[in-house]
Amino acid sequence: MNAKKTKIWCIGLGFLLVLTLLGCKAKKADEGEYVIKYPTHQIGSNSSAAANAEMIKTFNEKYAGKYRIEIEEVPGDENYRNKMQVLASAKQLPDFVYGSTLINMIYSQGAYLDLTAALNADPAWKGIFPNTVLNHNSRGGKIVALPNEGQLVGYYYNRELFNKAGISAPPKTWQEFFDVCAKLKAAGITPLSMQTGDNAFVAQLFLSEMIASSGSEGLAYMNSADFHDDYNKPFVIDALNQLQRIWKEGYTTRDSIGGMYEHAANNFISGRTAMIANGTWMIGSFVDPNMGGSQEFADKVEIALYPGDYYISNPFDGFAVCAQTPKGQEAALAMLKHWTSAETQLANLRGPSGLLPAGNIDIPQDVISNNRLLGNILVLRGNGTPSRSLGNRWYANVSNVFSQQLTLFASGQCTAEDMVKAMTEAAQANK
């Protein structure tokens, strides 16, 4: 063999060796640990942060060496939604997405794994979810997402502050509610935690129940199975004008206009306000020192239904598998099954976040006995009237418009009629 042929042969052998090594590396990487990149807003002072952290911990332990979750912290509900919308436009959604108000977008993008076959293959898993939950998370006959918690929303009040203002019991009518606010203010106590920033969640809850309790039309509207596409209704306008009294009459904090949920929560837990609307998931925050809570504060808190004995009970938007590769889908499906298993949901219920199960999971008596506030509202709802919330029946873009318009409305820069017009136009843009 001459020198030239020897050189060519050696180069070829070297090239073959490189390809072989690359092939081995690729095979090793393919067989190794799959990392699930997981952006999440359920961090920090979010009421589900403790449950989220524990689920990540137990999943990583269970699947060590096979799958591993790495989180990207995205503070704030609205920031999370905006980020997912941007990623969806670029067709770069992460493997695992919390579908909160995003399910329509995820479905329209086609960037999801239809969960129907996986659920049918595991009857015990499917049996956790009532049909109302499955239907809520389905589009076009396909199950797009699954939740790992249920919802029961009233409002909390600080019994010590009520006593200081001479208030012995929560109000039974909306007129009594505003009378209570006036008494608290007269006693030098700020009545309500509110927020118009982020997704205006706290304000939206009060507004929802003002509509639901307005009469049969309002309740039917709130409990509609369809997404709302027309907000120009007399009972919506009347409820908005009623809500505006909170700012007009000085019943909330200055930072409520443009403020985030975290501000509203902190104002209540710190004792600066007497009431806040929220679900049972907030109970754990009252004793959590990382959120400013303590057992001493928790002992002062009571829970109530809204005036007229109304409460919010929504089927939750769930988590979607948006991975686009077989390995990614396999990993994200394992994560979803862990997130929504009966074992995990019971752990979340017993944990500091106190999350209600998503469906057909009995609440153990020891949980009710050991969780005073949860036990109280479970009793109260027996004589109450359930409704959905506005946020459960609006399109994602309406959430943004509502927050923007409410910031103007709370400060007197637009009318209720302006608000419903803007919200209706946003909703109808989805058709």
Order of alpha helices (4+ residues) and beta strands (2+ residues): alpha-beta-alpha-beta-alpha-beta-alpha-alpha-alpha-alpha-beta-beta-beta-alpha-alpha-beta-alpha-alpha-alpha-alpha-beta-alpha-beta-beta-beta-alpha-alpha-alpha-alpha-beta-alpha-alpha
